[in-house]
Amino acid sequence: MSTFSTLRHILATPAAVFAAISDPVRLARWWGPDGFTNTFEICEFEAGGRWIFTMHGPNGAAYANESVFEEIVPDTLVRIRHVSPPHFVLTVALEPRGAGTLVTWEQVFADADVAERVRHIVEPSNEQNLDRLMVEVAG
């Protein structure tokens, strides 16, 4: 399997969730698993825009990342292609649902073997990422 999918219902409008994704200052606060922080070098939040940043792990390790924002539909969709290894496409879809937003977080790896090797990291990290997004949106 090379696809990891997670659903989360957030008690906020799609516009409020999108605002936490589209604002680089806010994105830097919540992006990544528990204990990680970020330093953004470039965050061009537009279709075709580059996103170059370093994730700093709780153990002091630095992880260089480079991505491209492939598609952005305000309040609806953000698709990001991770161009540094491991290669994947992350699609974050926002759908109004009741009093909030259903967030669909789908990460598709280019190589199924790589996906299997990182599964033990990706699955809990994606959940933690969405936990942190919920906290950011709640303010």
C-alpha positions in Angstrom: 0.0 0.0 0.0 1.3 3.4 -0.9 -1.6 5.6 0.3 -2.3 6.7 3.9 -5.7 8.3 4.6 -7.0 10.0 7.7 -10.3 11.7 8.3 -10.9 14.3 11.0 -13.9 16.3 11.9 -12.9 19.8 13.1 -15.5 22.1 14.8 -14.7 25.1 12.6 -15.7 26.3 9.2 -13.7 25.2 6.1 -12.6 28.9 5.9 -11.2 28.8 9.4 -9.4 25.5 8.8 -8.0 26.8 5.4 -6.8 30.0 7.2 -4.6 27.8 9.5 -3.1 26.1 6.4 -2.7 29.1 4.2 -1.0 31.5 6.7 2.7 30.5 6.9 3.0 31.8 10.5 0.2 29.6 11.6 1.3 26.6 9.4 4.8 26.7 11.0 3.2 26.4 14.4 1.2 23.2 13.8 2.9 21.4 10.9 4.5 18.1 11.8 4.2 15.5 14.5 4.3 16.2 18.3 7.4 17.9 19.5 8.5 19.2 16.1 9.1 22.8 15.2 9.7 24.4 11.8 11.8 27.0 10.2 10.4 28.2 6.8 12.8 29.5 4.2 10.2 29.9 1.5 6.5 29.4 1.7 4.8 30.6 -1.5 1.2 29.6 -0.8 0.0 29.6 -4.4 -0.4 27.1 -7.2 3.1 26.2 -8.3 4.6 27.9 -5.3 7.7 26.5 -3.5 7.8 25.5 0.1 11.2 25.0 1.5 11.6 24.4 5.3 13.4 22.5 8.0 11.6 20.4 10.6 13.4 20.3 13.9 12.8 17.1 15.9 12.6 17.0 19.6 15.9 15.1 19.6 17.6 18.1 17.9 17.8 16.5 14.4 17.0 18.8 11.5 15.0 17.4 8.5 15.2 19.4 5.3 12.0 19.4 3.2 11.1 20.8 -0.2 7.6 20.8 -1.7 5.5 22.5 -4.3 1.9 23.6 -3.8 0.4 21.9 -6.8 -3.2 22.9 -6.4 -5.0 25.3 -4.0 -8.8 25.8 -4.0 -9.6 28.3 -1.2 -11.6 26.7 1.7 -11.7 23.4 -0.2 -8.4 21.8 -1.2 -4.6 22.0 -0.9 -2.4 19.5 -2.8 1.3 19.4 -2.0 4.0 17.5 -3.9 7.0 16.6 -1.7 9.9 16.9 -4.1 12.6 15.9 -1.7 12.8 12.2 -0.6 10.6 10.5 0.2 8.4 11.5 -2.7 4.7 11.8 -2.1 1.7 13.9 -2.8 -0.4 15.1 0.1 -4.0 16.2 -0.5 -5.9 18.0 2.2 -9.6 18.3 1.3 -12.0 20.4 3.4 -15.7 19.6 3.3 -18.5 21.4 5.3 -20.0 18.8 7.6 -22.6 19.7 10.2 -21.2 22.3 12.6 -17.7 21.9 11.2 -15.4 20.6 8.6 -14.5 17.1 7.5 -10.7 17.1 6.8 -9.5 14.3 4.5 -5.8 13.9 4.7 -4.5 11.6 1.9 -0.8 11.0 1.4 0.2 9.0 -1.7 3.8 7.8 -1.9 5.4 7.3 -5.3 7.1 4.1 -4.2 5.1 1.4 -2.4 8.3 -0.1 -0.8 9.2 3.3 0.6 5.7 3.8 1.9 5.9 0.4 3.7 9.2 1.3 5.3 7.9 4.6 6.7 4.4 3.4 7.6 5.3 3.2 11.3 6.3 6.9 11.2 3.7 8.2 8.8 0.5 6.8 10.4 1.0 8.2 13.9 2.6 11.4 12.5 -0.4 12.2 10.3 -2.7 11.8 13.3 -0.5 14.1 15.4 -0.4 16.6 12.6 -4.2 16.7 12.6 -4.3 17.0 16.4 -2.0 20.0 16.1 -4.2 21.5 13.4 -7.2 21.2 15.6 -5.5 23.0 18.4 -4.4 25.8 16.0 -7.9 26.2 14.7 -9.4 26.2 18.2 -7.0 29.1 19.1 
